[in-house]
Amino acid sequence: MKTGDLTIVYGAVAVLSVLLLAAYFLWEKKRERNFLFLLGCVSAANVGYFLLAVAGSLAFAKAANVISYFGSAYAVLAMMFIIADVCRMERSPRLRYALIGISTAAFLLAKKKIAVIYQKALV
C-alpha cells in the first residue's frame, strides 16, 4: 500500500468509529457507560492516527500523536472495566479511581516521552 492509500484507510476508520460512537449515543436507550467510554477512546485514537497521517507540520503531528495516545491510554482501561462487569466482579470505587489515575499518569509520561523523541529527531 502507498502512503496515500493508508491515509484514506485511516480516514475511513476514523469516520466509521466516530459514526459508531454517535449512533450508539443517539439510538441506544440503555447506555453502558463503560462501552461508551471504550467507543470514545477508540474514536479519539483513530482520529489521532488520521490526523497524524495528514499532518503537514511537526507541531500538528505532535498534537495528533497526543490525541492518539490519549485514546490508546484509556482504551485498555475501558476494556478492563467491561470485562469486570461481564464477569460480575465486585470492585470498589477507590480501585476504579486508582486505575484511572494510573492510566492518566501513563498518558502524561507517554506525552512527555513523545516530546523528547520529537526534539531529538529534529537535532
C-alpha positions, -999 to 999 in steps of 0.1 A, spaced: 0 0 0 11 35 -7 11 63 18 -19 80 2 -39 47 4 -31 44 41 -43 79 47 -76 70 30 -79 39 52 -71 59 84 -97 85 74 -124 59 67 -117 41 100 -118 74 119 -151 84 103 -166 50 110 -156 49 146 -170 84 152 -202 74 134 -205 43 156 -200 64 187 -227 88 176 -251 60 166 -246 43 200 -251 75 219 -282 86 199 -301 54 194 -292 31 223 -317 37 251 -298 18 278 -263 30 275 -234 12 292 -211 39 304 -180 17 301 -189 8 265 -195 44 257 -161 52 273 -145 25 251 -161 38 219 -149 73 228 -114 62 234 -113 42 201 -127 71 182 -101 95 197 -73 72 189 -85 67 153 -90 104 147 -55 110 161 -40 84 137 -58 100 108 -46 135 118 -11 121 122 -13 107 86 -23 141 71 0 162 93 18 188 74 40 202 102 58 189 132 36 208 157 4 193 141 20 158 141 28 162 178 -8 173 186 -22 144 166 1 119 183 -10 132 217 -47 127 207 -39 91 195 -20 83 227 -49 98 248 -73 73 232 -50 44 235 -41 50 271 -77 48 283 -90 21 258 -73 -7 277 -88 6 309 -123 7 294 -119 -29 282 -109 -40 316 -139 -23 332 -162 -40 306 -146 -74 313 -150 -69 350 -187 -60 345 -194 -91 323 -177 -113 349 -197 -96 376 -166 -89 396 -170 -67 427 -147 -37 428 -146 -7 450 -149 28 436 -115 36 450 -100 9 427 -117 25 397 -103 59 406 -68 45 413 -68 28 379 -79 59 361 -51 78 379 -26 52 368 -38 55 332 -36 92 334 0 90 347 9 66 319 -6 90 294 13 120 308 45 101 308 40 90 272 31 125 262 64 137 277 84 110 260 68 119 227 80 155 231 116 143 239 116 119 209 105 146 185 131 171 199 159 145 194 147 138 159 150 175 150 186 178 161 
